[in-house]
């Protein structure tokens, strides 16, 4: 993954990252939507 922003706002521990792909018809590649899930 490239060009992730605002990583300094995440806590040092207690979170996981999930990436949701964006499918593009007829393409061999695409991008993803990374989401940080913070656990309490």
PQR file of N, CA, C, O and H, with PARSE charges and radii, in Angstrom:
ATOM      1  N   UNK A   1       0.845  -1.168   0.000 -0.4000 1.5000
ATOM      2  CA  UNK A   1       0.000   0.000   0.000 -0.0000 2.0000
ATOM      3  C   UNK A   1       0.892   1.233   0.000  0.5500 1.7000
ATOM      4  O   UNK A   1       1.939   1.266   0.647 -0.5500 1.4000
ATOM      5  N   UNK A   2       0.467   2.213  -0.717 -0.4000 1.5000
ATOM      6  CA  UNK A   2       1.222   3.453  -0.828 -0.0000 2.0000
ATOM      7  C   UNK A   2       0.366   4.634  -0.407  0.5500 1.7000
ATOM      8  O   UNK A   2      -0.863   4.582  -0.432 -0.5500 1.4000
ATOM      9  H   UNK A   2      -0.384   2.187  -1.242  0.4000 1.0000
ATOM     10  N   UNK A   3       1.042   5.682  -0.026 -0.4000 1.5000
ATOM     11  CA  UNK A   3       0.425   6.979   0.226 -0.0000 2.0000
ATOM     12  C   UNK A   3      -0.652   6.960   1.308  0.5500 1.7000
ATOM     13  O   UNK A   3      -1.677   7.628   1.173 -0.5500 1.4000
ATOM     14  H   UNK A   3       2.041   5.724  -0.006  0.4000 1.0000
ATOM     15  N   UNK A   4      -0.428   6.201   2.377 -0.4000 1.5000
ATOM     16  CA  UNK A   4      -1.351   6.243   3.505 -0.0000 2.0000
ATOM     17  C   UNK A   4      -1.100   7.528   4.279  0.5500 1.7000
ATOM     18  O   UNK A   4       0.050   7.922   4.475 -0.5500 1.4000
ATOM     19  H   UNK A   4       0.405   5.659   2.486  0.4000 1.0000
ATOM     20  N   UNK A   5      -2.155   8.177   4.714 -0.4000 1.5000
ATOM     21  CA  UNK A   5      -2.035   9.464   5.400 -0.0000 2.0000
ATOM     22  C   UNK A   5      -2.625   9.383   6.802  0.5500 1.7000
ATOM     23  O   UNK A   5      -3.436   8.506   7.098 -0.5500 1.4000
ATOM     24  H   UNK A   5      -3.089   7.857   4.555  0.4000 1.0000
ATOM     25  N   UNK A   6      -2.211  10.298   7.647 -0.4000 1.5000
ATOM     26  CA  UNK A   6      -2.727  10.462   9.009 -0.0000 2.0000
ATOM     27  C   UNK A   6      -2.455   9.261   9.916  0.5500 1.7000
ATOM     28  O   UNK A   6      -3.209   9.011  10.856 -0.5500 1.4000
ATOM     29  H   UNK A   6      -1.552  11.010   7.406  0.4000 1.0000
ATOM     30  N   UNK A   7      -1.400   8.532   9.643 -0.4000 1.5000
ATOM     31  CA  UNK A   7      -1.075   7.384  10.476 -0.0000 2.0000
ATOM     32  C   UNK A   7      -0.672   7.803  11.889  0.5500 1.7000
ATOM     33  O   UNK A   7      -0.780   7.013  12.826 -0.5500 1.4000
ATOM     34  H   UNK A   7      -0.787   8.735   8.879  0.4000 1.0000
ATOM     35  N   UNK A   8      -0.213   9.033  12.041 -0.4000 1.5000
ATOM     36  CA  UNK A   8       0.191   9.508  13.367 -0.0000 2.0000
ATOM     37  C   UNK A   8      -1.000   9.667  14.314  0.5500 1.7000
ATOM     38  O   UNK A   8      -0.809   9.777  15.525 -0.5500 1.4000
ATOM     39  H   UNK A   8      -0.126   9.675  11.279  0.4000 1.0000
ATOM     40  N   UNK A   9      -2.206   9.681  13.790 -0.4000 1.5000
ATOM     41  CA  UNK A   9      -3.389   9.809  14.641 -0.0000 2.0000
ATOM     42  C   UNK A   9      -3.836   8.477  15.237  0.5500 1.7000
ATOM     43  O   UNK A   9      -4.684   8.451  16.130 -0.5500 1.4000
ATOM     44  H   UNK A   9      -2.361   9.591  12.806  0.4000 1.0000
ATOM     45  N   UNK A  10      -3.270   7.370  14.749 -0.4000 1.5000
ATOM     46  CA  UNK A  10      -3.606   6.059  15.291 -0.0000 2.0000
ATOM     47  C   UNK A  10      -2.869   5.820  16.604  0.5500 1.7000
ATOM     48  O   UNK A  10      -1.762   6.327  16.789 -0.5500 1.4000
ATOM     49  H   UNK A  10      -2.581   7.392  14.024  0.4000 1.0000
ATOM     50  N   UNK A  11      -3.469   5.052  17.521 -0.4000 1.5000
ATOM     51  CA  UNK A  11      -2.751   4.693  18.737 -0.0000 2.0000
ATOM     52  C   UNK A  11      -1.603   3.738  18.406  0.5500 1.7000
ATOM     53  O   UNK A  11      -1.591   3.135  17.333 -0.5500 1.4000
ATOM     54  H   UNK A  11      -4.368   4.641  17.371  0.4000 1.0000
ATOM     55  N   UNK A  12      -0.653   3.601  19.309 -0.4000 1.5000
ATOM     56  CA  UNK A  12       0.485   2.714  19.043 -0.0000 2.0000
ATOM     57  C   UNK A  12       0.076   1.243  19.073  0.5500 1.7000
ATOM     58  O   UNK A  12       0.713   0.417  18.419 -0.5500 1.4000
ATOM     59  H   UNK A  12      -0.663   4.091  20.180  0.4000 1.0000
ATOM     60  N   UNK A  13      -0.970   0.902  19.819 -0.4000 1.5000
ATOM     61  CA  UNK A  13      -1.498  -0.469  19.856 -0.0000 2.0000
ATOM     62  C   UNK A  13      -3.015  -0.397  19.950  0.5500 1.7000
ATOM     63  O   UNK A  13      -3.583   0.677  20.149 -0.5500 1.4000
ATOM     64  H   UNK A  13      -1.487   1.573  20.350  0.4000 1.0000
ATOM     65  N   UNK A  14      -3.666  -1.546  19.805 -0.4000 1.5000
ATOM     66  CA  UNK A  14      -5.105  -1.621  19.995 -0.0000 2.0000
ATOM     67  C   UNK A  14      -5.938  -1.309  18.767  0.5500 1.7000
ATOM     68  O   UNK A  14      -7.067  -0.833  18.888 -0.5500 1.4000
ATOM     69  H   UNK A  14      -3.205  -2.418  19.644  0.4000 1.0000
ATOM     70  N   UNK A  15      -5.398  -1.571  17.591 -0.4000 1.5000
ATOM     71  CA  UNK A  15      -6.179  -1.368  16.371 -0.0000 2.0000
ATOM     72  C   UNK A  15      -5.776  -2.397  15.334  0.5500 1.7000
ATOM     73  O   UNK A  15      -4.704  -2.997  15.419 -0.5500 1.4000
ATOM     74  H   UNK A  15      -4.481  -1.958  17.493  0.4000 1.0000
ATOM     75  N   UNK A  16      -6.635  -2.594  14.365 -0.4000 1.5000
ATOM     76  CA  UNK A  16      -6.302  -3.442  13.225 -0.0000 2.0000
ATOM     77  C   UNK A  16      -6.692  -2.703  11.956  0.5500 1.7000
ATOM     78  O   UNK A  16      -7.544  -1.816  11.972 -0.5500 1.4000
ATOM     79  H   UNK A  16      -7.506  -2.107  14.297  0.4000 1.0000
ATOM     80  N   UNK A  17      -6.060  -3.081  10.869 -0.4000 1.5000
ATOM     81  CA  UNK A  17      -6.333  -2.434   9.581 -0.0000 2.0000
ATOM     82  C   UNK A  17      -6.963  -3.466   8.659  0.5500 1.7000
ATOM     83  O   UNK A  17      -6.454  -4.576   8.508 -0.5500 1.4000
ATOM     84  H   UNK A  17      -5.368  -3.802  10.856  0.4000 1.0000
ATOM     85  N   UNK A  18      -8.064  -3.089   8.054 -0.4000 1.5000
ATOM     86  CA  UNK A  18      -8.700  -3.927   7.044 -0.0000 2.0000
ATOM     87  C   UNK A  18      -8.731  -3.134   5.743  0.5500 1.7000
ATOM     88  O   UNK A  18      -8.962  -1.925   5.742 -0.5500 1.4000
ATOM     89  H   UNK A  18      -8.478  -2.186   8.177  0.4000 1.0000
ATOM     90  N   UNK A  19      -8.496  -3.833   4.641 -0.4000 1.5000
ATOM     91  CA  UNK A  19      -8.450  -3.175   3.330 -0.0000 2.0000
ATOM     92  C   UNK A  19      -9.559  -3.723   2.456  0.5500 1.7000
ATOM     93  O   UNK A  19      -9.671  -4.933   2.254 -0.5500 1.4000
ATOM     94  H   UNK A  19      -8.308  -4.815   4.641  0.4000 1.0000
ATOM     95  N   UNK A  20     -10.371  -2.827   1.942 -0.4000 1.5000
ATOM     96  CA  UNK A  20     -11.497  -3.200   1.100 -0.0000 2.0000
ATOM     97  C   UNK A  20     -11.158  -2.851  -0.346  0.5500 1.7000
ATOM     98  O   UNK A  20     -10.943  -1.682  -0.667 -0.5500 1.4000
ATOM     99  H   UNK A  20     -10.280  -1.845   2.106  0.4000 1.0000
ATOM    100  N   UNK A  21     -11.109  -3.858  -1.222 -0.4000 1.5000
ATOM    101  CA  UNK A  21     -10.734  -3.584  -2.616 -0.0000 2.0000
ATOM    102  C   UNK A  21     -11.840  -2.887  -3.385  0.5500 1.7000
ATOM    103  O   UNK A  21     -13.027  -3.107  -3.140 -0.5500 1.4000
ATOM    104  H   UNK A  21     -11.283  -4.807  -0.961  0.4000 1.0000
ATOM    105  N   UNK A  22     -11.433  -2.050  -4.311 -0.4000 1.5000
ATOM    106  CA  UNK A  22     -12.357  -1.402  -5.236 -0.0000 2.0000
ATOM    107  C   UNK A  22     -12.169  -2.099  -6.578  0.5500 1.7000
ATOM    108  O   UNK A  22     -11.102  -2.016  -7.185 -0.5500 1.4000
ATOM    109  H   UNK A  22     -10.469  -1.872  -4.510  0.4000 1.0000
ATOM    110  N   UNK A  23     -13.195  -2.775  -7.029 -0.4000 1.5000
ATOM    111  CA  UNK A  23     -13.099  -3.523  -8.285 -0.0000 2.0000
ATOM    112  C   UNK A  23     -13.407  -2.605  -9.459  0.5500 1.7000
ATOM    113  O   UNK A  23     -14.338  -1.800  -9.421 -0.5500 1.4000
ATOM    114  H   UNK A  23     -14.062  -2.843  -6.535  0.4000 1.0000
ATOM    115  N   UNK A  24     -12.597  -2.750 -10.500 -0.4000 1.5000
ATOM    116  CA  UNK A  24     -12.769  -1.960 -11.714 -0.0000 2.0000
ATOM    117  C   UNK A  24     -12.960  -2.921 -12.878  0.5500 1.7000
ATOM    118  O   UNK A  24     -12.092  -3.750 -13.152 -0.5500 1.4000
ATOM    119  H   UNK A  24     -11.841  -3.404 -10.530  0.4000 1.0000
ATOM    120  N   UNK A  25     -14.070  -2.814 -13.549 -0.4000 1.5000
ATOM    121  CA  UNK A  25     -14.375  -3.719 -14.653 -0.0000 2.0000
ATOM    122  C   UNK A  25     -13.329  -3.587 -15.766  0.5500 1.7000
ATOM    123  O   UNK A  25     -13.022  -2.486 -16.221 -0.5500 1.4000
ATOM    124  H   UNK A  25     -14.774  -2.140 -13.327  0.4000 1.0000
ATOM    125  N   UNK A  26     -12.797  -4.724 -16.187 -0.4000 1.5000
ATOM    126  CA  UNK A  26     -11.840  -4.753 -17.285 -0.0000 2.0000
ATOM    127  C   UNK A  26     -10.416  -4.377 -16.908  0.5500 1.7000
ATOM    128  O   UNK A  26      -9.546  -4.313 -17.778 -0.5500 1.4000
ATOM    129  H   UNK A  26     -13.047  -5.619 -15.817  0.4000 1.0000
ATOM    130  N   UNK A  27     -10.161  -4.128 -15.632 -0.4000 1.5000
ATOM    131  CA  UNK A  27      -8.812  -3.736 -15.208 -0.0000 2.0000
ATOM    132  C   UNK A  27      -8.112  -4.914 -14.549  0.5500 1.7000
ATOM    133  O   UNK A  27      -8.758  -5.809 -14.004 -0.5500 1.4000
ATOM    134  H   UNK A  27     -10.867  -4.180 -14.926  0.4000 1.0000
ATOM    135  N   UNK A  28      -6.790  -4.907 -14.604 -0.4000 1.5000
ATOM    136  CA  UNK A  28      -6.027  -5.973 -13.962 -0.0000 2.0000
ATOM    137  C   UNK A  28      -5.604  -5.588 -12.548  0.5500 1.7000
ATOM    138  O   UNK A  28      -5.061  -6.415 -11.814 -0.5500 1.4000
ATOM    139  H   UNK A  28      -6.265  -4.180 -15.047  0.4000 1.0000
ATOM    140  N   UNK A  29      -5.848  -4.350 -12.167 -0.4000 1.5000
ATOM    141  CA  UNK A  29      -5.495  -3.890 -10.820 -0.0000 2.0000
ATOM    142  C   UNK A  29      -6.460  -2.783 -10.416  0.5500 1.7000
ATOM    143  O   UNK A  29      -7.196  -2.242 -11.242 -0.5500 1.4000
ATOM    144  H   UNK A  29      -6.289  -3.679 -12.762  0.4000 1.0000
ATOM    145  N   UNK A  30      -6.439  -2.468  -9.154 -0.4000 1.5000
ATOM    146  CA  UNK A  30      -7.293  -1.405  -8.642 -0.0000 2.0000
ATOM    147  C   UNK A  30      -6.705  -0.882  -7.359  0.5500 1.7000
ATOM    148  O   UNK A  30      -5.553  -1.175  -7.038 -0.5500 1.4000
ATOM    149  H   UNK A  30      -5.841  -2.907  -8.483  0.4000 1.0000
ATOM    150  N   UNK A  31      -7.462  -0.124  -6.631 -0.4000 1.5000
ATOM    151  CA  UNK A  31      -6.985   0.397  -5.365 -0.0000 2.0000
ATOM    152  C   UNK A  31      -7.802  -0.209  -4.241  0.5500 1.7000
ATOM    153  O   UNK A  31      -8.743  -0.966  -4.480 -0.5500 1.4000
ATOM    154  H   UNK A  31      -8.398   0.114  -6.891  0.4000 1.0000
ATOM    155  N   UNK A  32      -7.439   0.127  -3.025 -0.4000 1.5000
ATOM    156  CA  UNK A  32      -8.191  -0.374  -1.876 -0.0000 2.0000
ATOM    157  C   UNK A  32      -8.491   0.780  -0.927  0.5500 1.7000
ATOM    158  O   UNK A  32      -7.825   1.816  -0.947 -0.5500 1.4000
ATOM    159  H   UNK A  32      -6.675   0.742  -2.830  0.4000 1.0000
ATOM    160  N   UNK A  33      -9.493   0.577  -0.110 -0.4000 1.5000
ATOM    161  CA  UNK A  33      -9.874   1.546   0.919 -0.0000 2.0000
ATOM    162  C   UNK A  33      -9.421   0.962   2.254  0.5500 1.7000
ATOM    163  O   UNK A  33     -10.100   0.092   2.800 -0.5500 1.4000
ATOM    164  H   UNK A  33     -10.033  -0.264  -0.094  0.4000 1.0000
ATOM    165  N   UNK A  34      -8.277   1.424   2.797 -0.4000 1.5000
ATOM    166  CA  UNK A  34      -7.841   0.922   4.101 -0.0000 2.0000
ATOM    167  C   UNK A  34      -8.625   1.595   5.224  0.5500 1.7000
ATOM    168  O   UNK A  34      -8.855   2.804   5.198 -0.5500 1.4000
ATOM    169  H   UNK A  34      -7.726   2.130   2.353  0.4000 1.0000
ATOM    170  N   UNK A  35      -9.032   0.798   6.208 -0.4000 1.5000
ATOM    171  CA  UNK A  35      -9.822   1.289   7.337 -0.0000 2.0000
ATOM    172  C   UNK A  35      -9.172   0.794   8.615  0.5500 1.7000
ATOM    173  O   UNK A  35      -8.916  -0.401   8.765 -0.5500 1.4000
ATOM    174  H   UNK A  35      -8.846  -0.184   6.229  0.4000 1.0000
ATOM    175  N   UNK A  36      -8.905   1.708   9.535 -0.4000 1.5000
ATOM    176  CA  UNK A  36      -8.371   1.315  10.843 -0.0000 2.0000
ATOM    177  C   UNK A  36      -9.535   1.127  11.805  0.5500 1.7000
ATOM    178  O   UNK A  36     -10.373   2.014  11.964 -0.5500 1.4000
ATOM    179  H   UNK A  36      -9.113   2.679   9.413  0.4000 1.0000
ATOM    180  N   UNK A  37      -9.578  -0.034  12.443 -0.4000 1.5000
ATOM    181  CA  UNK A  37     -10.619  -0.341  13.420 -0.0000 2.0000
ATOM    182  C   UNK A  37      -9.968  -0.322  14.793  0.5500 1.7000
ATOM    183  O   UNK A  37      -9.122  -1.160  15.102 -0.5500 1.4000
ATOM    184  H   UNK A  37      -8.897  -0.755  12.314  0.4000 1.0000
ATOM    185  N   UNK A  38     -10.370   0.642  15.613 -0.4000 1.5000
ATOM    186  CA  UNK A  38      -9.774   0.815  16.936 -0.0000 2.0000
ATOM    187  C   UNK A  38     -10.588   0.031  17.947  0.5500 1.7000
ATOM    188  O   UNK A  38     -11.800   0.213  18.061 -0.5500 1.4000
ATOM    189  H   UNK A  38     -11.057   1.324  15.361  0.4000 1.0000
ATOM    190  N   UNK A  39      -9.901  -0.857  18.690 -0.4000 1.5000
ATOM    191  CA  UNK A  39     -10.560  -1.661  19.717 -0.0000 2.0000
ATOM    192  C   UNK A  39     -10.521  -0.941  21.048  0.5500 1.7000
ATOM    193  O   UNK A  39      -9.538  -0.279  21.377 -0.5500 1.4000
ATOM    194  H   UNK A  39      -8.916  -1.004  18.597  0.4000 1.0000
ATOM    195  N   UNK A  40     -11.578  -1.070  21.803 -0.4000 1.5000
ATOM    196  CA  UNK A  40     -11.615  -0.488  23.151 -0.0000 2.0000
ATOM    197  C   UNK A  40     -11.024  -1.416  24.175  0.5500 1.7000
ATOM    198  O   UNK A  40     -10.977  -1.081  25.358 -0.5500 1.4000
ATOM    199  H   UNK A  40     -12.377  -1.608  21.535  0.4000 1.0000
TER
END
